Amino acid sequence: MKKIVFMFVCISMILFGALCEVGIAYEMKIAIGNPAKENHFGWTPFVVFKNEVERRSQGRLKVKLYSQTLGASSSDKIETILDGLVDARDSADGHLATIYPPIQVLSIPYLFSEREIVWEVLDGPFGQRLIDDMAQKTGLRPLYWIENGGFRHYSNNKRAIHSPADMKGLRIRTMESPLHMKIVSDLGGRAVPLAWADVSRAIEFGIVDGQENSIGTFMIPHLENIQSHIILDGHVYGTYTLLMSERWYQSLPDDLKTVINHAKLVSAEVNRKLAVANETEGLNYLKAHGVTIYKPSAEQLQLFRQKTQASAIDWLNANVGQEWVQAVLDAVLKAKKKLEYRK
């Protein structure tokens, strides 16, 4: 009889604990470094993520979004996650280079020719390997790999760029990414790493002549007012993510982790479609407002590739490791084969 009573008490406690856990309310504080702008790749997908998480969790996991467009450097912003001030924040791949060097293999210049090749690589085993390795080594878990507006291009207010020779001497703002800076240097320019919030003023005061970014990002502060020329060289695909605290993520019950991992699929789809739409709309707008936009030929792009790609791979082999470099090269070849790209 005592055994039966004891078992009943134990079962009751287990059930009570489970019911209590189901009833616990959780909160996810997310800081976004873009303005709250409807139908934009850098804001709307996170609103969708919030709505999907709250709906799927039936309100057990509340998501709070904060637009934080000004302030600290990228490293200081990342510290706010590690210090627990926020649970997650958006981040571009270039901002992660100093704390997680392997991310730089995604920035091998002219590695990707089409978006669908990138998506195949990032959504596959290689992309997941990056996520898990970064979470283990830094305490920061990327939710997914989405678009920071798509392919990055050079703009400036001095002259049109048609060849690498035209880059000579131009002071170009980059993110705090050693490889992004090296690409500019290999093309003959001078890389100047600056926080995104400082770019417009740096151009206006002549600290830099130009910058490199996606068209969608270029349009956020309306750089067409101070930049006259753009070359659509697509030297690097801009990768973007929602960077979560690994400690916070692992503190969630498994069912809420599942909610997050389902919600991210919808958010990623929205991001990618909006990035394409923002790029198309942005190009039409910029042409109509007098910005000179140049699309290089395949032969001209090859000149840019010859100046940068082998040099970047050698640098990555020495500073990041041949294993990571070969892994991304293999993933790209596999994706091209699957999608039936011959080059």
Rosetta blueprint (number, residue, H / E / L):
1 M L
2 K H
3 K H
4 I H
5 V H
6 F H
7 M H
8 F H
9 V H
10 C H
11 I H
12 S H
13 M H
14 I H
15 L H
16 F H
17 G H
18 A H
19 L H
20 C H
21 E H
22 V H
23 G H
24 I L
25 A L
26 Y E
27 E E
28 M E
29 K E
30 I E
31 A E
32 I E
33 G L
34 N L
35 P L
36 A L
37 K L
38 E L
39 N L
40 H L
41 F L
42 G L
43 W L
44 T H
45 P H
46 F H
47 V H
48 V H
49 F H
50 K H
51 N H
52 E H
53 V H
54 E H
55 R H
56 R H
57 S L
58 Q L
59 G L
60 R L
61 L E
62 K E
63 V E
64 K E
65 L E
66 Y E
67 S E
68 Q L
69 T L
70 L L
71 G L
72 A L
73 S L
74 S H
75 S H
76 D H
77 K H
78 I H
79 E H
80 T H
81 I H
82 L H
83 D L
84 G L
85 L L
86 V L
87 D L
88 A E
89 R E
90 D E
91 S E
92 A E
93 D H
94 G H
95 H H
96 L H
97 A L
98 T L
99 I L
100 Y L
101 P H
102 P H
103 I H
104 Q H
105 V H
106 L H
107 S H
108 I L
109 P L
110 Y L
111 L L
112 F L
113 S L
114 E L
115 R H
116 E H
117 I H
118 V H
119 W H
120 E H
121 V H
122 L H
123 D L
124 G L
125 P H
126 F H
127 G H
128 Q H
129 R H
130 L H
131 I H
132 D H
133 D H
134 M H
135 A H
136 Q H
137 K H
138 T H
139 G L
140 L E
141 R E
142 P E
143 L L
144 Y L
145 W L
146 I E
147 E E
148 N E
149 G E
150 G E
151 F E
152 R E
153 H E
154 Y E
155 S E
156 N E
157 N L
158 K L
159 R L
160 A L
161 I L
162 H L
163 S L
164 P H
165 A H
166 D H
167 M H
168 K L
169 G L
170 L L
171 R E
172 I E
173 R E
174 T E
175 M L
176 E L
177 S L
178 P H
179 L H
180 H H
181 M H
182 K H
183 I H
184 V H
185 S H
186 D H
187 L L
188 G L
189 G L
190 R E
191 A E
192 V E
193 P E
194 L L
195 A L
196 W H
197 A H
198 D H
199 V H
200 S H
201 R H
202 A H
203 I H
204 E H
205 F L
206 G L
207 I L
208 V L
209 D L
210 G E
211 Q E
212 E E
213 N E
214 S L
215 I H
216 G H
217 T H
218 F H
219 M H
220 I L
221 P L
222 H L
223 L H
224 E H
225 N H
226 I L
227 Q L
228 S L
229 H E
230 I E
231 I E
232 L E
233 D E
234 G E
235 H E
236 V E
237 Y E
238 G E
239 T E
240 Y E
241 T E
242 L E
243 L E
244 M E
245 S E
246 E H
247 R H
248 W H
249 Y H
250 Q H
251 S H
252 L L
253 P L
254 D H
255 D H
256 L H
257 K H
258 T H
259 V H
260 I H
261 N H
262 H H
263 A H
264 K H
265 L H
266 V H
267 S H
268 A H
269 E H
270 V H
271 N H
272 R H
273 K H
274 L H
275 A H
276 V H
277 A H
278 N H
279 E H
280 T H
281 E H
282 G H
283 L H
284 N H
285 Y H
286 L H
287 K H
288 A H
289 H L
290 G L
291 V L
292 T E
293 I E
294 Y E
295 K L
296 P L
297 S L
298 A H
299 E H
300 Q H
301 L H
302 Q H
303 L H
304 F H
305 R H
306 Q H
307 K H
308 T H
309 Q H
310 A H
311 S H
312 A H
313 I H
314 D H
315 W H
316 L H
317 N H
318 A H
319 N H
320 V L
321 G L
322 Q H
323 E H
324 W H
325 V H
326 Q H
327 A H
328 V H
329 L H
330 D H
331 A H
332 V H
333 L H
334 K H
335 A H
336 K H
337 K H
338 K H
339 L H
340 E L
341 Y L
342 R L
343 K L
